[in-house]
């Protein structure tokens, strides 16, 4: 929702109305950033902290038929 509202419909900041391009690019960049953070955690902290990482994707407004 954050990416679509900000980069698709433009209803939230930064207010860019380019659905189909900018919202997908924003999603791609968000996934890459989270992957990089996970790799850093895996490399530096997982061994000592023994933590687990999960991914949650929220979707609203989708109708399943």
SULBEL-V629638 format. One record per residue. RES is the residue in three letters. PSI is psi in radians with two decimals (none if undefined). Layout:
BEGIN
RES & PSI
RES & PSI
END
This chain:
BEGIN
UNK & -0.71
UNK & -0.80
UNK & -0.73
UNK & -0.76
UNK & -0.59
UNK & -0.60
UNK & -0.12
UNK & -1.19
UNK & -0.43
UNK & 0.24
UNK & -0.29
UNK & 2.97
UNK & 2.43
UNK & 0.13
UNK & 0.58
UNK & 2.19
UNK & 1.38
UNK & 1.08
UNK & 2.38
UNK & -0.26
UNK & -1.17
UNK & -0.62
UNK & -0.61
UNK & -0.69
UNK & -0.73
UNK & -0.72
UNK & -0.78
UNK & -0.82
UNK & -0.64
UNK & -0.75
UNK & -0.74
UNK & -0.72
UNK & -0.75
UNK & -0.65
UNK & -0.71
UNK & -0.72
UNK & -0.70
UNK & -0.79
UNK & -0.67
UNK & -0.81
UNK & -0.81
UNK & -0.70
UNK & -0.75
UNK & -0.53
UNK & -0.42
UNK & -0.68
UNK & -0.73
UNK & -0.58
UNK & -0.35
UNK & 0.61
UNK & 2.95
UNK & 2.63
UNK & 2.39
UNK & 2.81
UNK & 2.30
UNK & 2.17
UNK & 2.09
UNK & 2.35
UNK & 2.25
UNK & 2.65
UNK & 0.22
UNK & 2.30
UNK & 2.12
UNK & 2.28
UNK & none
END
